């Protein structure tokens, strides 16, 4: 099968969407499928105002030609940005089907950055984008229910996984005598980092990642260790060395970093909100509490071997097979459709 994925989020960005797409592409190729990704790297782009690490494509008129040239059997729109909209318009105009996905809480992020924009506007935007999609893929049952409440239709579950070859327990690793409380993710407003950095905790606070808030947070919290982006073995080592992963976000749809930490044997402390409620088993792999200090201290007592054992059931291969099964159910357009001239 020839699979085309369109995404406004791609390397060198470091986030859950990129991680998910990288894993999906790797698994699909390993299964013998041809995969093409259309990303900002294939077009001319400008940095997003206030968030320069996010590129915005501007020569969008070339998207249709790129789709036609590949002649895919199925098309998946991973993001609701300019590139996703351009592909959507081209496909809808020609009556060609596609699937799409909701990876982030777009409406909440926009409202958090600009409170004058109500949540209702953000969800109206999502409804408009996903309305013609044959299947809107989401990570959890809870998110399915929430999005259905906002009027999105044709929602389908698509679970995520973890790379167990990279993220695994390292019992031989010597951890410091004082606990290490770790955050992994973008250093951005929507991650609610102040809730973590203001905690009165023993030991050390470490942050892996980068983003628009880094300079401000480093100046305000000089005692915390800001390690920047870590990848591959270095990231896995950071998880394994940590005593607890702290997940302060209240707006994530899932939170892949929690699954990666658990695979390394590291328990999680988080608020009892969607995302953590879907990933964690309370009192076993994580502690969920509105008092995040209490959650962090209690998570220190959880069994690391059990955390890794619970994470073992999530794989990217299973996630990719579920994605393929959904595309097969939708039915593939004939490639001849893409050869039609405008």
Steps between C-alpha positions, in 0.01 A plus 500: 500500500615853421433714807520880495519685832465878510627678811583858597704352788828331411872505569685686637202551733502276806151413621253216534356546151842467338588200717175329406544563127863388501401173665203450266712556188772263627251224574307541174822478301609194695168341405579558132290810428616807309464815711542862403483786748406849386639740759618863516845379394358435152387862453597859562429601856505779756529474881175521692464832687562455878604136439788507246584130524169428325534565122206621292484405132405779260533359146199280562392492135762228443335253740262356239779426256693319773198283584433417135865415435500235773158354405429354846260224589405688816558845643521591867493863619685508832462868587255785456759760392548675163643191332216283627242753378660521155495121459144486634375754247668323210360159600147623571484685167570171321276284717795303638474351848748531785539438871616758752610512864464714809839494673474814713246708690511772239208701640643503852847598378366794300278612788794475742718719282223741408217491758287730283451210260231279658521123504189485283690666215785252528265203486310655210835509318559132578150402387550686173835336431398145584143507362584332163739248658395136466647423843637734768761302694546575871713342771251416776136420568478800730610734221249336264223584745622859549530572130162345431359739757641787295332370186783313323388191311639172366743473793714185518745374760869480407724408792865606519807296595854516627841393365594221738837453334598847616288561810563216742600449864867539585540338843877532479474880479604665826253771595607787728413472872268799474186463288483647152165641387498521121291687245524412129331708234466843345580792726183683408204658672262212435721258694424679831866485606467749783286244684802267498776753561321661796479168688699462822663163438814327626785430261521642150269627227606433142337613179568335164375703206494849359251759392388862521493507884851368560682830551229632731485181707878468530518855634218443750609154618883489506503193728336284233715322244405580139653233274355606165385245245624144553452228243549127468718336764553829684125546543453139609779544757333816633177307555678204661704720735195695616311401813166640379375654177289803584225573247345836593302557179122522524440521124679205333294253302727212599858565612740256331776600741311327780503172308871540419580565867300198613680279248824605671352412840441858610164573669300815425345776709220699337173681546184284468411629153454344152831371372637378833164340581524307171866395524558437870375235737447692822712376787684254274675691220425850619340721761225742397420782740402867485777545758795441266752502786311215664489314169877538448590374846258208482629400154845446653358193674370326186666188366714570194485143370120513496507829307713344227283187496182701445655702217608186317152452357526814284690467173536711186451189285152448647428870449607483134290190436197675647566798271520271196182317596316831516626602153391165358153544649469841338588365157776637281431735208619375165833649405353605167305765691823684571597507135202717409584848385351809661 
